[in-house]
């Protein structure tokens, strides 16, 4: 059981007093009594958004909490500019009020007995529970906030805890069967634990502390109004656009670590294609609001036009399949840019002038539906959509356009033929969007039965509030992909939510009597995706809060923001807005946009 809110708050007040005085003095008797049930504590101090002090103690009671606070205060004194030197006390009095305090408290260390280190990830609730290891008289551990900041899994954190407690970094080695938890317990007496934390944090200087849940707060379903969805979409769009600097890292073109405030990696063509799709969809939802600013639209679109025109990779460097994948991505990007500009000729002007890209793309799947050797099953749905996008090039003759559509249909039928309903989910949203892209709005959908089957399967794996009593209410609405090692929802929910939102507004795929049910389910999935977004209640802990704002995290405990997660979530939100408008228009007898 976690420490009670009342006790947590009183203990926080004492720690806060120590920080303001920059001195962990002997606490009063009442504090000693209140802290008697504490098994471990973690104090984290921030100054101007940066972590300047950390203190962790696995000594129980008031002495352990005082030790953690003293350790954090001493580190902060060394790291805050101007805190030491001449007239140090006066400087402390001036600067200490600007420090913000985060406090995690554990009441009971709960023994766990995993058979392997990988099994720890199934036992420990990420972001809510910490882990500890005891070796002789020494105990080491890692708190949830530390794991999220470092990007550690619970299993990695357990290995760190064993190293900390034993002082031997080689005692526990993940792949070595001789150092798995049962053997360590038998040979070295290592005991493993998990613990639930109560987390109080001051998000801004001068504010009262707030109880945290996985570092943020739980988003309520009722908060997702139409205006809130548009605000959410605007935030993600701004994140994906960035400041307009082509080489900037903080525009979400790379992996961005929410809490660390750092970027890593380089953007791929596929990342930028998805960004282009998402921004084009967002512009469609805001066309009435931004019609007076065409220059800003052209500025964004021109970046993708230039990206399409860049020199493609050679077959010698990435292989034939790599060239085809790159060509599909550039075709998708060009189509999205043409949607933004309303000038398809300009958007496609730099695509594939030497013919090598088209040659590779055309060979990816035969007219008989046989995939070329080496095409991974995981990307086949994406390749189908790329083939369909290629057919939208206005420079093509009617004959060439029909050839690309025929190639897309052959590849699409191959995906349906080779994958059962369970595997079709992994090809979403691409096969669904490709199916609709090849039809006029009045044509019946040939794969309607298959797509409905996929939808039914997805909703069977959506977590309802009653399913997450133990896991945490912030997971409600997420979709669990059973093939994953950890049976908990992640950003991949956006991949299915995006097309199911499209289906919701398409009268060929959703009957009138099904609309309310589908709205309810899609909106539940958006609640989960909104929970993944790094909003103001998350970025308080970031070293770069403005740069992190509105990026979508990989999971509630995995603080990596990727272009794919944010772009696909923006697509899901925009498709939901569009479908809600279509349903409202049908119900009122008005034509939809």
Order of alpha helices (4+ residues) and beta strands (2+ residues): alpha-alpha-beta-beta-alpha-alpha-beta-beta-alpha-beta-beta-alpha-alpha-alpha-beta-beta-alpha-beta-beta-alpha-alpha-alpha-alpha-alpha-alpha-alpha-alpha-alpha-alpha-alpha-alpha-alpha-alpha-alpha-beta-alpha
